[in-house]
Amino acid sequence: MTGGPVILPGAVFGVVGALAAFPLRLAAREVERRHAELRRGVTRRTTHVVFGRALLAKAGLTKTGDAEIERRAKAERAAGRELISENGFLRLLGLMKAPEASSLSRQSLVEQSRLAGDDLDMLSLFDAFEHDAEPYSFRDFILAKKYAGLIASGASWGAIARSVHRSGPVASLTAKSLNLGSQHGRPDAIYLDEGRSELDGQLLFDLGSPSSGMFGDDTLEELFAEAEAAEEEGRHDDAAALYQRCLSIDPKDAIAAFNRANCLRGTGRVAEAAHDYARAIKLDPGFVEAWFNLAGLMSDEGKLASARRHLQKAIALDKAYADPVFNLARLELDAGNLAEARRLWTRYLELDAESEWARLAQKGIQFVDLHMARTAG
C-alpha cells in the first residue's frame, strides 16, 4: 500500500467499535511512529474519532443500534472532534492508497443526488463511497443516487452500509443495479441485479457478519467491546473481569484500566478502584478524567487533601473542563475557604452558564456574598 501519511504530532485518536480491516495494535504502532496517540474509546483529550466498521454488525442486531451510532456520531462532532472512517484512517496513516482526484463538494453531492446530508455523512463514515469525505468523485455521485433510491424505497443507511462491503470494492457497484429485498421477505436485505437469469436475476448482497479482516479476528477488540457492553448494562462485576482480561493482554491500555476502575467503584470495591485509577494515570499522565474520578473517590472516602490535589491537577491539565472546577469550589466551601470557592464558581460559570450545575454555582456565589456581607456587617 502507498500514500502519504498526514498525521499531526500531538493528535489523539480514539476508536469506537472494532476495526474490521486492520488490527488495532498494528494501527497503534503506525500512529506512534508519527508521534501521535491511539486509544480504545474516547476521552477529553481525543481529537479524532475512528468509527470501526465492526460496530455496524453489532448495531444490526438491535432495533436501536443504528440510531445509537447516529447519536454517538453527532455527540462527537458537537464536541469538536474529527470523525474518520476506517478507510480514511488507513489513508491518513499512508497504509491505503487514496482514490483518484475528485472535485464534488458535500453540498453538491447532496443537491445533485437527493441523498439526505445526514445519510451521506453516515454512509461516508462507514466507507460506502469511494471517498470517505469531500471532495467526492463522479463514482460517488452515482452511488449516492443509488443509495437515495434505496432509502426512498424504505432502506436505512445502516442496512446499506452493512451491505456494501460484501461484494468487493465499493466503486464496482456503480455499474450494478441495487434493489431492496422486501419482496423476498427480508426488508433489511439489498440485492444485486446482474441479469443472470439462472439465479432469477438476483444475487444476495447483504447480511452475514463482516469480514474478519486481513489479519483475522482480534480477540482483544472483541473482549473490549464485550466489556463496554457489560458496563453499559450495569453488570459491573462482569465488566471489571472483562477489562482485567483486556489488561492482561495489553497492560498499557489506560482506558481499560480507567473503565475497570469505574466498574469497581460501582460495586463498592474502593481500594481496587483507586489502584486502577492510579494505574490509568501512570499509563497516561494526561488522562484528565482519571484524575477527576480519583478525586471523587478520595472525596467520598473523606480524604479531602488528596481530593483537592487531584482536582487541581485535572484543572491544570484541561482548563476547559468545568466539572473539576465545580467540585473544587464545593470542596473549598466545605473547608470554609469562601473567597476561593467564589472564585472557582465564577470560573465555572465562564465554562458553563446554562446547565442545572450553573444554577447551583450561581446560588453558591449568592450564598458566599450573603455570608461575607453579614460578616462584614
C-alpha positions as CSV (number, residue, x, y, z in Angstrom):
1,M,0.0,0.0,0.0
2,T,1.2,3.5,-0.6
3,G,0.1,7.0,0.2
4,G,1.4,10.0,2.1
5,P,0.7,9.9,5.9
6,V,-0.7,13.1,7.2
7,I,-0.6,12.6,11.0
8,L,-0.1,15.7,13.1
9,P,2.1,15.4,16.2
10,G,0.0,15.5,19.3
11,A,-3.1,14.1,17.7
12,V,-5.0,11.7,19.8
13,F,-7.1,9.1,18.0
14,G,-9.9,7.2,19.7
15,V,-11.5,4.1,18.2
16,V,-15.2,3.4,18.6
17,G,-16.0,-0.2,17.7
18,A,-13.5,-2.8,16.5
19,L,-11.7,-2.2,13.2
20,A,-12.9,-4.7,10.6
21,A,-9.9,-4.4,8.2
22,F,-6.9,-3.8,10.3
23,P,-5.9,-4.9,13.9
24,L,-5.8,-2.0,16.3
25,R,-2.4,-3.0,17.7
26,L,-0.8,-2.5,14.2
27,A,-2.7,0.8,13.7
28,A,-1.4,1.9,17.1
29,R,2.2,1.2,16.1
30,E,1.8,3.2,12.9
31,V,0.2,6.1,14.8
32,E,3.0,6.1,17.4
33,R,5.6,6.2,14.6
34,R,4.1,9.5,13.6
35,H,4.2,11.0,17.1
36,A,0.5,10.7,17.8
37,E,-1.6,8.5,20.1
38,L,-4.2,5.9,19.6
39,R,-6.6,4.7,22.3
40,R,-9.7,2.5,22.5
41,G,-12.7,4.7,23.4
42,V,-12.8,8.4,23.7
43,T,-11.6,10.8,26.4
44,R,-11.5,14.6,26.6
45,R,-8.0,14.6,25.0
46,T,-9.3,12.8,21.9
47,T,-9.0,14.9,18.8
48,H,-10.1,12.3,16.1
49,V,-12.6,9.5,16.4
50,V,-12.3,6.5,14.2
51,F,-15.6,4.5,13.7
52,G,-14.8,0.8,13.2
53,R,-16.9,-1.0,10.7
54,A,-17.4,-3.9,13.1
55,L,-19.7,-1.5,15.0
56,L,-22.3,-1.9,12.2
57,A,-22.6,-5.7,12.7
58,K,-23.4,-5.2,16.4
59,A,-25.8,-2.4,15.6
60,G,-27.7,-4.6,13.1
61,L,-28.7,-7.0,15.9
62,T,-30.9,-4.4,17.7
63,K,-33.7,-2.1,16.6
64,T,-32.0,1.0,18.0
65,G,-28.4,0.2,17.0
66,D,-28.1,2.4,14.0
67,A,-29.8,5.3,15.9
68,E,-27.3,4.9,18.7
69,I,-24.4,5.1,16.2
70,E,-26.0,8.3,14.8
71,R,-26.4,9.7,18.3
72,R,-22.7,9.0,19.1
73,A,-21.5,10.5,15.9
74,K,-23.5,13.7,16.5
75,A,-22.2,13.9,20.0
76,E,-18.6,13.5,18.9
77,R,-19.0,16.2,16.2
78,A,-20.6,18.5,18.7
79,A,-17.6,18.0,21.0
80,G,-15.4,19.3,18.2
81,R,-13.7,16.0,17.3
82,E,-13.0,15.0,13.7
83,L,-14.8,11.8,12.6
84,I,-12.9,9.4,10.5
85,S,-13.9,6.1,8.7
86,E,-11.7,3.0,8.7
87,N,-10.5,3.7,5.1
88,G,-10.0,7.3,5.9
89,F,-7.9,6.3,8.9
90,L,-5.7,3.9,6.8
91,R,-5.2,6.6,4.2
92,L,-4.2,9.0,6.9
93,L,-1.6,6.5,8.0
94,G,-0.4,6.0,4.5
95,L,-1.4,2.3,4.6
96,M,-4.1,2.6,1.9
97,K,-3.9,4.2,-1.5
98,A,-6.0,7.3,-1.9
99,P,-8.7,7.2,-4.7
100,E,-8.3,9.3,-7.8
101,A,-8.7,13.0,-7.6
102,S,-12.2,14.3,-7.2
103,S,-14.0,17.7,-7.2
104,L,-17.5,17.3,-5.9
105,S,-18.3,19.1,-2.6
106,R,-20.6,17.6,0.0
107,Q,-23.2,20.1,-0.7
108,S,-23.1,19.5,-4.5
109,L,-23.4,15.8,-3.9
110,V,-26.5,16.3,-1.7
111,E,-28.2,18.6,-4.1
112,Q,-27.5,16.5,-7.2
113,S,-28.1,13.0,-5.8
114,R,-31.0,14.0,-3.5
115,L,-29.4,11.9,-0.8
116,A,-30.0,13.5,2.6
117,G,-27.0,15.1,4.2
118,D,-27.2,13.1,7.4
119,D,-27.4,9.8,5.4
120,L,-24.4,10.9,3.3
121,D,-22.4,11.6,6.4
122,M,-23.2,8.2,8.0
123,L,-22.6,6.3,4.8
124,S,-19.3,8.1,4.3
125,L,-18.3,7.3,7.9
126,F,-18.7,3.6,7.1
127,D,-16.9,3.7,3.7
128,A,-20.0,3.2,1.5
129,F,-18.3,5.6,-1.0
130,E,-15.1,5.6,-2.9
131,H,-14.1,8.7,-0.8
132,D,-14.7,8.9,2.9
133,A,-15.1,12.7,2.8
134,E,-15.3,15.6,0.4
135,P,-14.3,16.2,-2.3
136,Y,-16.2,13.3,-3.7
137,S,-15.9,11.6,-7.2
138,F,-18.3,11.1,-10.0
139,R,-18.5,7.4,-9.0
140,D,-19.5,8.6,-5.5
141,F,-22.3,10.7,-7.2
142,I,-23.6,7.5,-9.0
143,L,-23.5,5.6,-5.7
144,A,-25.3,8.4,-3.9
145,K,-28.1,8.4,-6.4
146,K,-28.5,4.6,-6.0
147,Y,-28.5,4.9,-2.2
148,A,-31.0,7.7,-2.3
149,G,-33.3,5.4,-4.3
150,L,-32.9,2.6,-1.8
151,I,-33.6,4.9,1.1
152,A,-36.7,6.2,-0.7
153,S,-37.9,2.6,-1.0
154,G,-37.5,2.0,2.7
155,A,-33.9,1.0,3.3
156,S,-31.9,2.6,6.1
157,W,-28.4,3.9,5.8
158,G,-27.3,1.2,8.2
159,A,-28.7,-1.6,6.0
160,I,-26.8,-0.1,3.0
161,A,-23.6,0.3,5.0
162,R,-23.8,-3.3,6.2
163,S,-24.2,-4.4,2.6
164,V,-21.6,-2.6,0.5
165,H,-18.6,-4.4,1.9
166,R,-20.0,-7.8,1.0
167,S,-19.4,-7.5,-2.8
168,G,-15.9,-6.3,-3.3
169,P,-14.7,-2.8,-4.0
170,V,-17.4,-0.2,-3.4
171,A,-16.7,1.6,-6.7
172,S,-17.7,-1.6,-8.6
173,L,-21.3,-1.1,-7.5
174,T,-21.6,1.9,-9.8
175,A,-22.3,-0.5,-12.8
176,K,-24.8,-2.7,-10.9
177,S,-28.4,-2.4,-10.0
178,L,-29.3,-2.4,-6.3
179,N,-32.7,-3.4,-5.1
180,L,-34.4,-3.5,-1.7
181,G,-35.2,-7.1,-0.9
182,S,-38.6,-6.6,0.8
183,Q,-40.3,-8.7,-1.9
184,H,-38.2,-11.6,-0.7
185,G,-39.4,-11.3,2.9
186,R,-36.2,-9.7,4.1
187,P,-36.8,-5.9,4.4
188,D,-33.3,-5.2,5.5
189,A,-31.6,-7.1,2.7
190,I,-30.3,-5.4,-0.5
191,Y,-29.9,-7.4,-3.7
192,L,-27.7,-7.1,-6.8
193,D,-29.3,-7.5,-10.2
194,E,-26.7,-8.6,-12.6
195,G,-29.1,-10.0,-15.3
196,R,-28.2,-13.6,-14.6
197,S,-31.4,-15.5,-15.4
198,E,-30.3,-18.8,-13.8
199,L,-30.5,-17.0,-10.5
200,D,-33.7,-15.2,-11.3
201,G,-31.7,-12.0,-11.8
202,Q,-30.9,-11.7,-8.1
203,L,-27.7,-12.3,-6.1
204,L,-27.8,-11.9,-2.3
205,F,-25.8,-8.8,-1.5
206,D,-26.3,-8.4,2.3
207,L,-26.3,-9.9,5.7
208,G,-23.8,-12.1,7.5
209,S,-21.0,-10.9,9.7
210,P,-18.4,-8.5,8.3
211,S,-15.1,-9.9,7.1
212,S,-12.7,-10.6,9.9
213,G,-10.1,-8.6,8.2
214,M,-6.8,-9.4,6.5
215,F,-5.2,-10.4,9.9
216,G,-8.1,-12.4,11.2
217,D,-10.3,-11.9,14.3
218,D,-8.8,-9.8,17.1
219,T,-9.7,-11.3,20.4
220,L,-8.7,-8.2,22.4
221,E,-11.1,-6.0,20.4
222,E,-14.0,-8.4,21.0
223,L,-13.2,-8.6,24.7
224,F,-13.1,-4.8,25.0
225,A,-16.4,-4.4,23.2
226,E,-17.9,-7.1,25.4
227,A,-16.6,-5.3,28.5
228,E,-18.1,-2.0,27.3
229,A,-21.5,-3.7,26.7
230,A,-21.5,-5.2,30.2
231,E,-20.6,-1.8,31.7
232,E,-23.3,-0.1,29.8
233,E,-25.8,-2.7,31.0
234,G,-24.8,-2.1,34.6
235,R,-23.1,-5.6,35.0
236,H,-20.1,-4.0,36.8
237,D,-18.6,-7.2,38.2
238,D,-18.7,-8.9,34.8
239,A,-17.3,-5.7,33.1
240,A,-14.5,-5.4,35.6
241,A,-13.4,-9.0,34.9
242,L,-13.5,-8.5,31.2
243,Y,-11.5,-5.3,31.4
244,Q,-9.0,-7.2,33.5
245,R,-8.7,-9.7,30.7
246,C,-8.0,-6.9,28.3
247,L,-5.3,-5.6,30.6
248,S,-3.7,-9.0,30.8
249,I,-3.4,-8.9,27.0
250,D,-2.5,-5.2,26.8
251,P,-1.1,-3.9,30.1
252,K,-0.6,-0.5,28.6
253,D,-4.3,0.3,27.9
254,A,-5.0,3.3,30.1
255,I,-8.7,3.4,29.1
256,A,-9.2,-0.3,30.1
257,A,-7.7,0.5,33.5
258,F,-9.9,3.6,33.8
259,N,-13.1,1.8,32.8
260,R,-12.3,-1.1,35.2
261,A,-11.8,1.4,38.0
262,N,-15.3,2.9,37.3
263,C,-16.8,-0.6,37.4
264,L,-15.0,-1.4,40.6
265,R,-16.2,1.8,42.2
266,G,-19.7,0.9,41.1
267,T,-19.5,-2.3,43.1
268,G,-18.0,-0.7,46.2
269,R,-14.5,-2.1,45.7
270,V,-13.0,1.2,46.6
271,A,-9.3,0.2,47.2
272,E,-9.2,-1.7,43.9
273,A,-10.8,1.2,42.1
274,A,-8.3,3.7,43.4
275,H,-5.5,1.3,42.3
276,D,-6.8,1.2,38.8
277,Y,-7.4,5.0,38.6
278,A,-3.8,5.4,39.7
279,R,-2.7,2.8,37.1
280,A,-4.6,4.7,34.3
281,I,-2.8,7.9,35.4
282,K,0.6,6.2,35.4
283,L,0.0,4.9,31.9
284,D,-1.3,8.2,30.7
285,P,-0.4,11.2,33.0
286,G,-2.6,13.5,30.9
287,F,-5.8,11.3,31.4
288,V,-7.8,14.1,33.0
289,E,-10.9,12.0,33.6
290,A,-8.9,9.6,35.7
291,W,-7.6,12.4,37.9
292,F,-11.2,13.7,38.2
293,N,-12.7,10.4,39.1
294,L,-9.9,9.5,41.6
295,A,-10.6,12.9,43.2
296,G,-14.3,12.0,43.6
297,L,-13.3,8.6,45.1
298,M,-11.0,10.4,47.6
299,S,-13.7,12.9,48.5
300,D,-16.2,10.1,49.1
301,E,-13.6,8.5,51.4
302,G,-13.1,11.7,53.3
303,K,-9.6,12.2,52.1
304,L,-10.1,15.8,51.2
305,A,-6.5,16.9,50.8
306,S,-5.9,14.2,48.3
307,A,-9.2,15.0,46.5
308,R,-8.1,18.7,46.3
309,R,-4.7,17.8,44.8
310,H,-6.3,15.6,42.2
311,L,-8.9,18.2,41.2
312,Q,-6.3,20.9,40.9
313,K,-4.3,18.6,38.6
314,A,-7.4,17.9,36.5
315,I,-7.9,21.7,36.1
316,A,-4.3,22.3,35.2
317,L,-4.4,19.6,32.6
318,D,-7.7,20.8,30.9
319,K,-8.6,24.4,31.6
320,A,-11.9,24.0,29.7
321,Y,-13.1,21.1,31.9
322,A,-15.8,22.5,34.0
323,D,-16.6,19.6,36.3
324,P,-13.4,19.6,38.5
325,V,-13.8,23.4,38.9
326,F,-17.3,23.0,40.3
327,N,-16.3,20.1,42.6
328,L,-13.2,22.0,43.9
329,A,-15.4,25.0,44.6
330,R,-17.7,22.9,46.7
331,L,-14.7,21.4,48.5
332,E,-13.4,24.8,49.3
333,L,-16.8,25.9,50.5
334,D,-17.0,23.0,52.9
335,A,-13.5,23.8,54.1
336,G,-14.5,27.4,54.8
337,N,-12.4,28.9,52.1
338,L,-15.2,31.1,50.9
339,A,-13.3,33.5,48.7
340,E,-11.6,30.6,46.8
341,A,-15.0,28.9,46.4
342,R,-16.5,32.1,44.9
343,R,-13.5,32.5,42.5
344,L,-13.9,28.9,41.3
345,W,-17.7,29.1,40.9
346,T,-17.2,32.3,38.9
347,R,-14.8,30.5,36.7
348,Y,-17.2,27.6,36.4
349,L,-19.9,30.0,35.0
350,E,-17.4,31.1,32.4
351,L,-17.3,27.5,31.2
352,D,-21.0,26.6,31.7
353,A,-23.6,29.3,32.0
354,E,-26.7,27.3,31.1
355,S,-27.0,23.9,32.9
356,E,-28.5,23.0,36.3
357,W,-25.0,22.9,37.7
358,A,-24.6,26.6,36.5
359,R,-27.7,27.5,38.6
360,L,-26.2,25.8,41.6
361,A,-22.9,27.7,41.0
362,Q,-24.9,31.0,41.0
363,K,-26.6,30.0,44.2
364,G,-23.2,29.2,45.7
365,I,-21.9,32.7,44.8
366,Q,-25.0,34.2,46.3
367,F,-24.5,32.3,49.5
368,V,-20.9,33.4,49.8
369,D,-21.8,37.0,49.1
370,L,-24.5,37.0,51.7
371,H,-22.3,35.3,54.3
372,M,-19.5,37.8,53.6
373,A,-21.9,40.7,53.8
374,R,-23.2,39.5,57.2
375,T,-19.7,39.0,58.5
376,A,-18.6,42.5,57.3
377,G,-21.7,44.0,58.9
